[in-house]
Amino acid sequence: MGFGQAISYNLNNITNFSGRAGRPEFWWWILAIWILNFIVSIFTGGFRGDVGFLWFIGWIITIILTLATIAVGCRRLHDTGKSGWLQLLWLIPCVGPIILIVFWVQAGTAGDNQYGPAPAA
């Protein structure tokens, strides 16, 4: 899955927490989110600390993209055979995000697992 395909697929599956997501789908999405977050911050005054209508629009965009990121993170954990609820590890300072990154980097289980068939390459 390429950059554009990952963005398109994840925007179409913004609330899909079932199934599996391969590494390319997940990491292309994360790259797109970082780029979009940077661009939105520039145009909405996030770097300057401005608060106004554009700032509000930026927060709405951030909430929508965060929901999509949680969904693809859940599907990525499913691909490794783990529960999507492990994303709650983000709440543990310092250690939680590191553990999640390690889980997300791992190769997915070959073939079908309890979360569904292997994602398309």
CNS distance restraints for C-alpha pairs under 8 A (distance, minus, plus):
assign (resid   1 and name CA) (resid   5 and name CA) 5.98 0.50 0.50
assign (resid   1 and name CA) (resid   6 and name CA) 6.26 0.50 0.50
assign (resid   1 and name CA) (resid  24 and name CA) 6.00 0.50 0.50
assign (resid   1 and name CA) (resid  25 and name CA) 6.00 0.50 0.50
assign (resid   1 and name CA) (resid 120 and name CA) 7.97 0.50 0.50
assign (resid   1 and name CA) (resid 121 and name CA) 6.02 0.50 0.50
assign (resid   2 and name CA) (resid   6 and name CA) 6.04 0.50 0.50
assign (resid   2 and name CA) (resid  24 and name CA) 7.17 0.50 0.50
assign (resid   2 and name CA) (resid  25 and name CA) 7.41 0.50 0.50
assign (resid   2 and name CA) (resid  28 and name CA) 7.24 0.50 0.50
assign (resid   3 and name CA) (resid   7 and name CA) 6.42 0.50 0.50
assign (resid   3 and name CA) (resid  25 and name CA) 7.82 0.50 0.50
assign (resid   3 and name CA) (resid  28 and name CA) 5.33 0.50 0.50
assign (resid   3 and name CA) (resid  29 and name CA) 7.38 0.50 0.50
assign (resid   3 and name CA) (resid  32 and name CA) 7.89 0.50 0.50
assign (resid   4 and name CA) (resid   8 and name CA) 6.14 0.50 0.50
assign (resid   5 and name CA) (resid   9 and name CA) 5.90 0.50 0.50
assign (resid   5 and name CA) (resid  25 and name CA) 7.98 0.50 0.50
assign (resid   6 and name CA) (resid  10 and name CA) 6.01 0.50 0.50
assign (resid   6 and name CA) (resid  24 and name CA) 7.75 0.50 0.50
assign (resid   6 and name CA) (resid  25 and name CA) 4.96 0.50 0.50
assign (resid   6 and name CA) (resid  26 and name CA) 7.51 0.50 0.50
assign (resid   6 and name CA) (resid  28 and name CA) 6.16 0.50 0.50
assign (resid   6 and name CA) (resid  29 and name CA) 5.92 0.50 0.50
assign (resid   7 and name CA) (resid  11 and name CA) 6.07 0.50 0.50
assign (resid   7 and name CA) (resid  28 and name CA) 7.49 0.50 0.50
assign (resid   7 and name CA) (resid  29 and name CA) 5.86 0.50 0.50
assign (resid   7 and name CA) (resid  32 and name CA) 7.21 0.50 0.50
assign (resid   8 and name CA) (resid  12 and name CA) 6.21 0.50 0.50
assign (resid   9 and name CA) (resid  13 and name CA) 6.18 0.50 0.50
assign (resid  10 and name CA) (resid  14 and name CA) 5.77 0.50 0.50
assign (resid  10 and name CA) (resid  29 and name CA) 7.45 0.50 0.50
assign (resid  10 and name CA) (resid  68 and name CA) 6.55 0.50 0.50
assign (resid  10 and name CA) (resid  72 and name CA) 6.94 0.50 0.50
assign (resid  11 and name CA) (resid  68 and name CA) 6.82 0.50 0.50
assign (resid  13 and name CA) (resid  68 and name CA) 7.39 0.50 0.50
assign (resid  13 and name CA) (resid  71 and name CA) 7.94 0.50 0.50
assign (resid  14 and name CA) (resid  67 and name CA) 6.63 0.50 0.50
assign (resid  14 and name CA) (resid  68 and name CA) 4.40 0.50 0.50
assign (resid  14 and name CA) (resid  69 and name CA) 7.98 0.50 0.50
assign (resid  14 and name CA) (resid  71 and name CA) 6.51 0.50 0.50
assign (resid  15 and name CA) (resid  67 and name CA) 7.06 0.50 0.50
assign (resid  15 and name CA) (resid  68 and name CA) 6.49 0.50 0.50
assign (resid  15 and name CA) (resid  71 and name CA) 6.11 0.50 0.50
assign (resid  16 and name CA) (resid  71 and name CA) 5.98 0.50 0.50
assign (resid  16 and name CA) (resid  72 and name CA) 7.93 0.50 0.50
assign (resid  17 and name CA) (resid  71 and name CA) 4.96 0.50 0.50
assign (resid  17 and name CA) (resid  72 and name CA) 7.24 0.50 0.50
assign (resid  17 and name CA) (resid  74 and name CA) 6.04 0.50 0.50
assign (resid  17 and name CA) (resid  75 and name CA) 6.11 0.50 0.50
assign (resid  17 and name CA) (resid  84 and name CA) 7.93 0.50 0.50
assign (resid  18 and name CA) (resid  74 and name CA) 7.72 0.50 0.50
assign (resid  18 and name CA) (resid  75 and name CA) 6.22 0.50 0.50
assign (resid  18 and name CA) (resid  78 and name CA) 7.98 0.50 0.50
assign (resid  18 and name CA) (resid 115 and name CA) 7.02 0.50 0.50
assign (resid  19 and name CA) (resid  75 and name CA) 5.72 0.50 0.50
assign (resid  19 and name CA) (resid  78 and name CA) 6.84 0.50 0.50
assign (resid  19 and name CA) (resid  79 and name CA) 7.81 0.50 0.50
assign (resid  19 and name CA) (resid 115 and name CA) 5.47 0.50 0.50
assign (resid  19 and name CA) (resid 116 and name CA) 5.53 0.50 0.50
assign (resid  19 and name CA) (resid 117 and name CA) 7.60 0.50 0.50
assign (resid  20 and name CA) (resid  75 and name CA) 4.40 0.50 0.50
assign (resid  20 and name CA) (resid  76 and name CA) 5.84 0.50 0.50
assign (resid  20 and name CA) (resid  77 and name CA) 7.68 0.50 0.50
assign (resid  20 and name CA) (resid  78 and name CA) 5.39 0.50 0.50
assign (resid  20 and name CA) (resid  79 and name CA) 4.78 0.50 0.50
assign (resid  20 and name CA) (resid 115 and name CA) 6.69 0.50 0.50
assign (resid  20 and name CA) (resid 116 and name CA) 6.74 0.50 0.50
assign (resid  20 and name CA) (resid 117 and name CA) 7.45 0.50 0.50
assign (resid  20 and name CA) (resid 118 and name CA) 6.73 0.50 0.50
assign (resid  20 and name CA) (resid 119 and name CA) 5.86 0.50 0.50
assign (resid  21 and name CA) (resid  25 and name CA) 6.19 0.50 0.50
assign (resid  21 and name CA) (resid  26 and name CA) 6.52 0.50 0.50
assign (resid  21 and name CA) (resid  72 and name CA) 6.64 0.50 0.50
assign (resid  21 and name CA) (resid  75 and name CA) 4.96 0.50 0.50
assign (resid  21 and name CA) (resid  76 and name CA) 4.61 0.50 0.50
assign (resid  21 and name CA) (resid  77 and name CA) 7.99 0.50 0.50
assign (resid  21 and name CA) (resid  78 and name CA) 7.48 0.50 0.50
assign (resid  21 and name CA) (resid  79 and name CA) 5.94 0.50 0.50
assign (resid  21 and name CA) (resid 119 and name CA) 5.85 0.50 0.50
assign (resid  22 and name CA) (resid  26 and name CA) 6.40 0.50 0.50
assign (resid  22 and name CA) (resid  76 and name CA) 6.23 0.50 0.50
assign (resid  22 and name CA) (resid  79 and name CA) 6.63 0.50 0.50
assign (resid  22 and name CA) (resid 108 and name CA) 6.91 0.50 0.50
assign (resid  22 and name CA) (resid 119 and name CA) 5.82 0.50 0.50
assign (resid  22 and name CA) (resid 120 and name CA) 7.71 0.50 0.50
assign (resid  22 and name CA) (resid 121 and name CA) 7.39 0.50 0.50
assign (resid  23 and name CA) (resid  27 and name CA) 6.01 0.50 0.50
assign (resid  23 and name CA) (resid  76 and name CA) 7.11 0.50 0.50
assign (resid  23 and name CA) (resid 104 and name CA) 7.44 0.50 0.50
assign (resid  23 and name CA) (resid 105 and name CA) 7.13 0.50 0.50
assign (resid  23 and name CA) (resid 107 and name CA) 7.42 0.50 0.50
assign (resid  23 and name CA) (resid 108 and name CA) 7.83 0.50 0.50
assign (resid  24 and name CA) (resid  28 and name CA) 5.80 0.50 0.50
assign (resid  25 and name CA) (resid  29 and name CA) 6.19 0.50 0.50
assign (resid  26 and name CA) (resid  30 and name CA) 6.30 0.50 0.50
assign (resid  26 and name CA) (resid  72 and name CA) 6.30 0.50 0.50
assign (resid  26 and name CA) (resid  73 and name CA) 7.00 0.50 0.50
assign (resid  26 and name CA) (resid  76 and name CA) 6.63 0.50 0.50
assign (resid  27 and name CA) (resid  31 and name CA) 6.21 0.50 0.50
assign (resid  28 and name CA) (resid  32 and name CA) 6.21 0.50 0.50
assign (resid  29 and name CA) (resid  33 and name CA) 6.17 0.50 0.50
assign (resid  29 and name CA) (resid  69 and name CA) 7.70 0.50 0.50
assign (resid  30 and name CA) (resid  34 and name CA) 6.31 0.50 0.50
assign (resid  30 and name CA) (resid  69 and name CA) 7.56 0.50 0.50
assign (resid  31 and name CA) (resid  35 and name CA) 6.31 0.50 0.50
assign (resid  32 and name CA) (resid  36 and name CA) 6.01 0.50 0.50
assign (resid  33 and name CA) (resid  37 and name CA) 5.82 0.50 0.50
assign (resid  33 and name CA) (resid  65 and name CA) 7.35 0.50 0.50
assign (resid  34 and name CA) (resid  38 and name CA) 6.22 0.50 0.50
assign (resid  35 and name CA) (resid  39 and name CA) 6.31 0.50 0.50
assign (resid  36 and name CA) (resid  40 and name CA) 5.96 0.50 0.50
assign (resid  37 and name CA) (resid  41 and name CA) 6.03 0.50 0.50
assign (resid  37 and name CA) (resid  62 and name CA) 7.51 0.50 0.50
assign (resid  38 and name CA) (resid  42 and name CA) 6.35 0.50 0.50
assign (resid  39 and name CA) (resid  43 and name CA) 6.40 0.50 0.50
assign (resid  40 and name CA) (resid  44 and name CA) 5.86 0.50 0.50
assign (resid  40 and name CA) (resid  46 and name CA) 7.76 0.50 0.50
assign (resid  40 and name CA) (resid  58 and name CA) 6.13 0.50 0.50
assign (resid  41 and name CA) (resid  45 and name CA) 5.86 0.50 0.50
assign (resid  41 and name CA) (resid  46 and name CA) 4.40 0.50 0.50
assign (resid  41 and name CA) (resid  47 and name CA) 6.07 0.50 0.50
assign (resid  41 and name CA) (resid  58 and name CA) 7.30 0.50 0.50
assign (resid  42 and name CA) (resid  46 and name CA) 6.32 0.50 0.50
assign (resid  42 and name CA) (resid  47 and name CA) 6.45 0.50 0.50
assign (resid  43 and name CA) (resid  54 and name CA) 7.65 0.50 0.50
assign (resid  44 and name CA) (resid  50 and name CA) 7.70 0.50 0.50
assign (resid  44 and name CA) (resid  54 and name CA) 4.83 0.50 0.50
assign (resid  44 and name CA) (resid  55 and name CA) 4.91 0.50 0.50
assign (resid  44 and name CA) (resid  57 and name CA) 7.70 0.50 0.50
assign (resid  44 and name CA) (resid  58 and name CA) 6.04 0.50 0.50
assign (resid  45 and name CA) (resid  49 and name CA) 6.05 0.50 0.50
assign (resid  45 and name CA) (resid  50 and name CA) 5.05 0.50 0.50
assign (resid  45 and name CA) (resid  51 and name CA) 7.32 0.50 0.50
assign (resid  45 and name CA) (resid  54 and name CA) 7.51 0.50 0.50
assign (resid  45 and name CA) (resid  55 and name CA) 6.48 0.50 0.50
assign (resid  46 and name CA) (resid  50 and name CA) 6.39 0.50 0.50
assign (resid  46 and name CA) (resid  55 and name CA) 6.90 0.50 0.50
assign (resid  50 and name CA) (resid  55 and name CA) 7.06 0.50 0.50
assign (resid  51 and name CA) (resid  55 and name CA) 5.41 0.50 0.50
assign (resid  51 and name CA) (resid  56 and name CA) 7.56 0.50 0.50
assign (resid  52 and name CA) (resid  56 and name CA) 6.35 0.50 0.50
assign (resid  53 and name CA) (resid  57 and name CA) 6.35 0.50 0.50
assign (resid  54 and name CA) (resid  58 and name CA) 6.10 0.50 0.50
assign (resid  55 and name CA) (resid  59 and name CA) 6.35 0.50 0.50
assign (resid  56 and name CA) (resid  60 and name CA) 6.40 0.50 0.50
assign (resid  57 and name CA) (resid  61 and name CA) 6.29 0.50 0.50
assign (resid  58 and name CA) (resid  62 and name CA) 6.12 0.50 0.50
assign (resid  59 and name CA) (resid  63 and name CA) 6.15 0.50 0.50
assign (resid  60 and name CA) (resid  64 and name CA) 6.37 0.50 0.50
assign (resid  61 and name CA) (resid  65 and name CA) 6.15 0.50 0.50
assign (resid  62 and name CA) (resid  66 and name CA) 5.92 0.50 0.50
assign (resid  63 and name CA) (resid  67 and name CA) 6.30 0.50 0.50
assign (resid  64 and name CA) (resid  68 and name CA) 6.51 0.50 0.50
assign (resid  65 and name CA) (resid  69 and name CA) 6.08 0.50 0.50
assign (resid  66 and name CA) (resid  70 and name CA) 6.13 0.50 0.50
assign (resid  67 and name CA) (resid  71 and name CA) 6.27 0.50 0.50
assign (resid  68 and name CA) (resid  72 and name CA) 6.26 0.50 0.50
assign (resid  69 and name CA) (resid  73 and name CA) 5.95 0.50 0.50
assign (resid  70 and name CA) (resid  74 and name CA) 6.07 0.50 0.50
assign (resid  70 and name CA) (resid  87 and name CA) 7.81 0.50 0.50
assign (resid  71 and name CA) (resid  75 and name CA) 6.34 0.50 0.50
assign (resid  72 and name CA) (resid  76 and name CA) 6.02 0.50 0.50
assign (resid  73 and name CA) (resid  77 and name CA) 6.24 0.50 0.50
assign (resid  73 and name CA) (resid  84 and name CA) 7.29 0.50 0.50
assign (resid  73 and name CA) (resid  87 and name CA) 7.50 0.50 0.50
assign (resid  73 and name CA) (resid 104 and name CA) 7.73 0.50 0.50
assign (resid  74 and name CA) (resid  78 and name CA) 6.26 0.50 0.50
assign (resid  74 and name CA) (resid  83 and name CA) 7.34 0.50 0.50
assign (resid  74 and name CA) (resid  84 and name CA) 4.14 0.50 0.50
assign (resid  74 and name CA) (resid  85 and name CA) 7.34 0.50 0.50
assign (resid  74 and name CA) (resid  87 and name CA) 7.17 0.50 0.50
assign (resid  75 and name CA) (resid  79 and name CA) 6.30 0.50 0.50
assign (resid  75 and name CA) (resid  84 and name CA) 6.89 0.50 0.50
assign (resid  76 and name CA) (resid  80 and name CA) 6.77 0.50 0.50
assign (resid  76 and name CA) (resid 104 and name CA) 6.37 0.50 0.50
assign (resid  77 and name CA) (resid  81 and name CA) 6.47 0.50 0.50
assign (resid  77 and name CA) (resid  82 and name CA) 5.15 0.50 0.50
assign (resid  77 and name CA) (resid  83 and name CA) 6.20 0.50 0.50
assign (resid  77 and name CA) (resid  84 and name CA) 5.65 0.50 0.50
assign (resid  77 and name CA) (resid  86 and name CA) 7.91 0.50 0.50
assign (resid  77 and name CA) (resid 103 and name CA) 6.92 0.50 0.50
assign (resid  77 and name CA) (resid 104 and name CA) 6.43 0.50 0.50
assign (resid  78 and name CA) (resid  82 and name CA) 5.16 0.50 0.50
assign (resid  78 and name CA) (resid  83 and name CA) 5.93 0.50 0.50
assign (resid  78 and name CA) (resid  84 and name CA) 6.35 0.50 0.50
assign (resid  78 and name CA) (resid 115 and name CA) 5.94 0.50 0.50
assign (resid  79 and name CA) (resid 108 and name CA) 4.83 0.50 0.50
assign (resid  79 and name CA) (resid 109 and name CA) 6.20 0.50 0.50
assign (resid  79 and name CA) (resid 113 and name CA) 7.90 0.50 0.50
assign (resid  79 and name CA) (resid 115 and name CA) 7.43 0.50 0.50
assign (resid  79 and name CA) (resid 118 and name CA) 7.23 0.50 0.50
assign (resid  79 and name CA) (resid 119 and name CA) 7.84 0.50 0.50
assign (resid  80 and name CA) (resid 103 and name CA) 7.40 0.50 0.50
assign (resid  80 and name CA) (resid 104 and name CA) 7.80 0.50 0.50
assign (resid  80 and name CA) (resid 106 and name CA) 6.87 0.50 0.50
assign (resid  80 and name CA) (resid 107 and name CA) 6.55 0.50 0.50
assign (resid  80 and name CA) (resid 108 and name CA) 4.31 0.50 0.50
assign (resid  80 and name CA) (resid 109 and name CA) 5.42 0.50 0.50
assign (resid  81 and name CA) (resid 108 and name CA) 7.37 0.50 0.50
assign (resid  81 and name CA) (resid 109 and name CA) 6.55 0.50 0.50
assign (resid  81 and name CA) (resid 113 and name CA) 6.77 0.50 0.50
assign (resid  81 and name CA) (resid 114 and name CA) 7.40 0.50 0.50
assign (resid  81 and name CA) (resid 115 and name CA) 7.45 0.50 0.50
assign (resid  82 and name CA) (resid  86 and name CA) 7.54 0.50 0.50
assign (resid  86 and name CA) (resid 100 and name CA) 7.70 0.50 0.50
assign (resid  87 and name CA) (resid 100 and name CA) 6.94 0.50 0.50
assign (resid  88 and name CA) (resid  92 and name CA) 7.98 0.50 0.50
assign (resid  89 and name CA) (resid  96 and name CA) 4.51 0.50 0.50
assign (resid  89 and name CA) (resid  97 and name CA) 6.65 0.50 0.50
assign (resid  89 and name CA) (resid  99 and name CA) 7.66 0.50 0.50
assign (resid  89 and name CA) (resid 100 and name CA) 7.02 0.50 0.50
assign (resid  90 and name CA) (resid  96 and name CA) 4.97 0.50 0.50
assign (resid  90 and name CA) (resid  97 and name CA) 5.24 0.50 0.50
assign (resid  90 and name CA) (resid 100 and name CA) 7.63 0.50 0.50
assign (resid  91 and name CA) (resid  96 and name CA) 6.67 0.50 0.50
assign (resid  92 and name CA) (resid  96 and name CA) 4.77 0.50 0.50
assign (resid  92 and name CA) (resid  97 and name CA) 7.61 0.50 0.50
assign (resid  93 and name CA) (resid  97 and name CA) 7.56 0.50 0.50
assign (resid  94 and name CA) (resid  98 and name CA) 6.90 0.50 0.50
assign (resid  95 and name CA) (resid  99 and name CA) 6.26 0.50 0.50
assign (resid  96 and name CA) (resid 100 and name CA) 6.30 0.50 0.50
assign (resid  97 and name CA) (resid 101 and name CA) 6.16 0.50 0.50
assign (resid  98 and name CA) (resid 102 and name CA) 6.31 0.50 0.50
assign (resid  99 and name CA) (resid 103 and name CA) 6.34 0.50 0.50
assign (resid 100 and name CA) (resid 104 and name CA) 6.10 0.50 0.50
assign (resid 101 and name CA) (resid 105 and name CA) 6.10 0.50 0.50
assign (resid 102 and name CA) (resid 106 and name CA) 6.49 0.50 0.50
assign (resid 109 and name CA) (resid 113 and name CA) 7.09 0.50 0.50
assign (resid 109 and name CA) (resid 118 and name CA) 7.66 0.50 0.50
assign (resid 110 and name CA) (resid 118 and name CA) 6.87 0.50 0.50
assign (resid 111 and name CA) (resid 117 and name CA) 6.36 0.50 0.50
assign (resid 111 and name CA) (resid 118 and name CA) 5.32 0.50 0.50
assign (resid 112 and name CA) (resid 116 and name CA) 5.64 0.50 0.50
assign (resid 112 and name CA) (resid 117 and name CA) 4.24 0.50 0.50
assign (resid 112 and name CA) (resid 118 and name CA) 5.44 0.50 0.50
assign (resid 113 and name CA) (resid 117 and name CA) 6.51 0.50 0.50
assign (resid 113 and name CA) (resid 118 and name CA) 7.65 0.50 0.50
